[in-house]
Amino acid sequence: MKSLTRSSQDAVIAGVCSGIAHYFVIPNYVVRLIFFFGGLEWLYVILGLTLPWDNQNFLN
């Protein structure tokens, strides 16, 4: 089952945008542009605090 998580592989700051991009199968840059030019920084912070990390080990 597909679930919305933060991406540990493509994370730039908190992995929120890349996690959303993986979930909806769209490019990462599109989600980043929507978030930061659309004035949704507050939503980014909330999702960064609440979304779990994906199952991959991001320390490697």
Backbone bond lengths (Angstrom), bond angles and torsions (degrees), N, CA, C in turn:
res aa  C-N    CA-C-N  psi(-1)  N-CA   C-N-CA  omega(-1)  CA-C   N-CA-C  phi
1 M - - - 1.441 - - 1.528 109.02 -
2 K 1.294 115.38 138.35 1.450 122.93 -178.72 1.529 109.77 -84.20
3 S 1.346 116.62 133.59 1.457 119.65 178.00 1.528 109.73 -136.05
4 L 1.306 115.64 155.68 1.456 122.06 -178.77 1.523 108.69 -83.87
5 T 1.329 116.18 115.86 1.452 122.37 179.01 1.519 109.26 -136.54
6 R 1.331 115.69 166.70 1.462 120.35 173.22 1.525 107.93 -81.31
7 S 1.306 116.62 139.43 1.459 121.38 -178.60 1.523 110.11 -86.36
8 S 1.320 116.30 131.89 1.460 119.83 177.83 1.521 111.74 -92.39
9 Q 1.314 118.32 -17.98 1.464 120.89 -178.42 1.519 113.07 -83.34
10 D 1.304 118.25 -42.21 1.457 122.26 -175.71 1.523 112.74 -105.51
11 A 1.306 117.29 18.25 1.461 121.08 -175.68 1.520 111.01 -68.32
12 V 1.327 116.28 133.25 1.456 121.56 173.26 1.526 108.77 -102.47
13 I 1.310 117.06 -50.97 1.470 120.94 176.71 1.524 109.04 -112.62
14 A 1.321 117.18 -66.93 1.463 120.10 -177.83 1.524 112.63 -125.57
15 G 1.321 118.72 -1.28 1.447 121.73 178.15 1.518 115.03 82.49
16 V 1.323 117.02 6.88 1.470 120.87 -177.09 1.523 111.13 -68.36
17 C 1.310 117.45 -51.65 1.471 121.00 -177.21 1.520 111.83 -63.26
18 S 1.322 117.14 -42.27 1.461 118.68 179.62 1.522 111.29 -70.09
19 G 1.326 117.97 -32.01 1.460 120.20 175.09 1.514 112.32 -65.40
20 I 1.325 116.63 -41.36 1.465 121.08 177.11 1.532 109.96 -66.69
21 A 1.333 116.62 -40.17 1.460 120.39 179.06 1.523 111.28 -63.75
22 H 1.319 118.00 -40.19 1.463 120.80 177.18 1.531 110.75 -65.91
23 Y 1.307 117.01 -38.13 1.466 121.09 -178.75 1.527 111.57 -65.49
24 F 1.329 116.83 -44.40 1.467 121.00 -177.67 1.528 113.44 -94.56
25 V 1.326 117.89 2.13 1.467 124.98 178.42 1.533 110.80 54.24
26 I 1.328 114.67 56.78 1.462 122.29 174.83 1.532 107.70 -132.03
27 P 1.325 118.46 161.87 1.465 120.45 -179.75 1.539 112.24 -64.26
28 N 1.326 115.39 147.24 1.465 121.05 -179.22 1.519 112.71 -59.55
29 Y 1.331 116.17 -41.32 1.462 118.85 -174.98 1.527 112.12 -63.81
30 V 1.330 117.73 -29.07 1.471 120.55 178.98 1.528 109.84 -65.23
31 V 1.313 116.56 -45.16 1.467 120.37 179.65 1.524 110.20 -66.36
32 R 1.319 117.36 -40.36 1.468 120.32 178.95 1.528 111.27 -63.22
33 L 1.325 116.87 -41.50 1.465 119.85 177.65 1.522 111.64 -63.76
34 I 1.323 116.70 -41.71 1.469 120.49 179.06 1.517 110.55 -62.80
35 F 1.326 117.36 -44.27 1.461 120.92 -178.26 1.519 112.16 -65.24
36 F 1.320 117.54 -47.71 1.453 119.13 -169.15 1.515 114.30 -91.15
37 F 1.316 118.59 -26.31 1.452 119.20 173.93 1.520 111.76 -94.70
38 G 1.319 117.11 -11.66 1.453 121.43 177.56 1.514 113.55 -92.46
39 G 1.335 117.21 1.20 1.465 120.49 178.02 1.515 113.70 73.86
40 L 1.321 117.72 31.16 1.461 121.13 -176.80 1.524 112.76 -106.23
41 E 1.337 116.76 30.06 1.454 119.79 179.94 1.516 112.07 -61.14
42 W 1.324 116.95 -34.58 1.469 120.89 179.66 1.522 110.68 -64.29
43 L 1.340 117.56 -37.23 1.462 121.65 177.73 1.527 110.57 -69.45
44 Y 1.324 116.50 -36.39 1.461 121.64 177.54 1.533 110.38 -60.23
45 V 1.320 116.30 -44.89 1.471 120.68 179.88 1.520 110.44 -64.05
46 I 1.313 117.47 -44.63 1.472 121.06 179.71 1.520 110.86 -62.05
47 L 1.333 116.95 -46.02 1.465 120.33 179.30 1.528 111.26 -66.94
48 G 1.313 117.22 -35.18 1.452 120.56 177.46 1.521 112.71 -63.96
49 L 1.306 116.66 -30.53 1.467 121.06 178.76 1.521 113.49 -85.43
50 T 1.331 117.54 -24.08 1.461 119.70 -173.12 1.519 115.44 -107.22
51 L 1.334 118.18 -30.31 1.465 119.83 -178.37 1.525 110.95 -73.27
52 P 1.320 117.55 138.39 1.464 119.60 176.68 1.530 110.66 -78.32
53 W 1.334 116.33 158.76 1.456 121.14 173.70 1.516 109.16 -72.14
54 D 1.326 116.51 156.64 1.461 119.42 174.30 1.531 109.58 -71.44
55 N 1.305 116.93 177.04 1.467 121.04 -174.18 1.508 114.44 -78.67
56 Q 1.314 118.82 -5.68 1.456 121.47 -175.93 1.520 110.62 -81.78
57 N 1.304 115.17 148.44 1.450 121.13 -178.95 1.515 109.09 -81.26
58 F 1.337 118.31 114.12 1.454 120.72 -175.41 1.527 112.93 -90.63
59 L 1.311 117.99 5.69 1.456 120.20 177.69 1.520 112.13 -88.79
60 N 1.309 118.68 -10.27 1.479 121.74 179.83 1.496 110.48 -85.39
